[in-house]
Amino acid sequence: MRIGILGAGGIAATMAETIRPLEGVESYAVAARDLERARAFAEKWGFERAYGSYEEMLADDQVDLVYIAVPHSHHHRWTMAALEEGRNVLCEKAFAANTEQAREMIRLAESKKLLLTEAIWTRYMPSRQMIREIIDSGDIGEVMTVSSNLGYRIDMNERMVKPELAGGCLLDLTVYTLNFSSMVLGNDIKRIAASMVPTETGVDGQDSVMIEYAGGQMANMFTTMYTLTDRRGLICGREGFITVENINNPQKITVWEPDRNHPAVRKELVVPEQITGYEYEVLACKKALEEGRIECPDMPHSETLEIMGQMDQIRAQFGIVFPFEKN
């Protein structure tokens, strides 16, 4: 599978590092808005081709899968362009700026029978199945509450604070806590209540989200672009609870006894060693292409649309409209 990376920023470099040692995956092409930048990237990471425009790379019939690694505001435009050229696409999270864009992208992929999937890495990682197996075993009883937080000091990054780039916590950080809650509790949602603290530019700098589910469960989420947090996930059942070290890239999963006076560890699970963690989504794409699929079972189109819909509801409560949505 020959990969073409659209964009040459930091996340593109992480993907380049990931795919270099993978068997059956070729670091084929990279495109940037500046040819010299693309050439420097290609030389550093061992790519065969470098393009000074996105359009040139998308026209290359040797590209089997395009990885979209540009800001959220540009996911729709370049995913659509890639699909129009007949390219399969792995698009970074958040998949799009809003549900309307996401539906257009998925409709085009379906009409052209091309693979299109969202690069929300936690959906593809082994840790997801490890947590699911603990819950399904009944080890902690009926799950009633999930909480999660995610924070990094990234407010100095231009793409995080510019409304025209679809900046803010929601599409970059809260998307992870929403996926964490969804993977544990599903999507039978009764109510979402959300609030935020805005940056000087008007995007959300810190988010607080509560989801109430039809079955009486609750999820609470906090995200911030101002500070590093412990990034912990907590899954509480009637017979015990689970802590997840770093919901953004789980490292250790611990099952605890429900003893309020003397909490005791029931068991600890350490996730497998990884290259960067991106390899699971890449290999999922490779498998899907080999099987003739147009979506990955780990993150089907329906789930992408569900999370996009949740984020649209939350952003409406925030009162945030991106400039490109006003036309």
Summary of the structure (lengths in Angstrom):
residues: 327
radius of gyration: 19.9
end to end distance: 38.7
largest distance: 63.9
contacts: 1149
relative contact order: 0.15
helix: 38%
strand: 27%
